[in-house]
Amino acid sequence: MQKTVLLFAGLSAFALGVVACSPKTEEPKTEPSTSMGDMKMDDVSKTDATTVPAGPITAVGKITAIDAASGAVTLDHGPIPAVNWDAMTMAFAAADPMMLKDLKVGDAVSFELKSAVEKTIIVRIQKQ
C-alpha cells in the first residue's frame, strides 16, 4: 500500500511538472477591422521618410456627414495606398470650411489630403 501511495505521488509530481513546462496556447487571432474606431491611428499615422508619396494624395469617397460649424466632413472612402489605408469611414477636417458649403450627405466626391503627415486634413474636395 505504501509503495502505491509513493508511486501515485511520484506520477502526480511528474504530471504537474510536464504541465508547468508545456508551451502556452495562443489566443485565437481575429481579422483586422476596417472601422476607424478599431484602428490604432498612432500606428497608421507614422510614415517612414523613405515612403512619403510624391505629389498630391487623392482619393474618392461618399459623404456620410457634414459638420459645417467645425469644418469637418465624414467620408466613406476607398483604399488610399499612398498612406497605407484600407477603405473605411472617417472624419476629416477641411483646410477651408467654405469648401464644404455646396456639398451634401450622399454626394460622391474626389478629395486631396494635405500631406502624408497631415493626412486627416482635406485641402480639396469636389463632387464627382
Stockholm file with secondary structure:
# STOCKHOLM 1.0

chainA/1-128         MQKTVLLFAGLSAFALGVVACSPKTEEPKTEPSTSMGDMKMDDVSKTDATTVPAGPITAVGKITAIDAASGAVTLDHGPIPAVNWDAMTMAFAAADPMMLKDLKVGDAVSFELKSAVEKTIIVRIQKQ
#=GR chainA/1-128 SS CHHHHHHHHHHHHHHHHHHHHSCCCCCCCCCCCCCGGGSCHHHHHCCCGGGCCSSCEEEEEEEEEEETTTTEEEEEECCBGGGTBCSEEEEEEESSGGGGTTCCTTCEEEEEESCSSSTTEEEEEEEC
#=GC SS_cons         CHHHHHHHHHHHHHHHHHHHHSCCCCCCCCCCCCCGGGSCHHHHHCCCGGGCCSSCEEEEEEEEEEETTTTEEEEEECCBGGGTBCSEEEEEEESSGGGGTTCCTTCEEEEEESCSSSTTEEEEEEEC
//
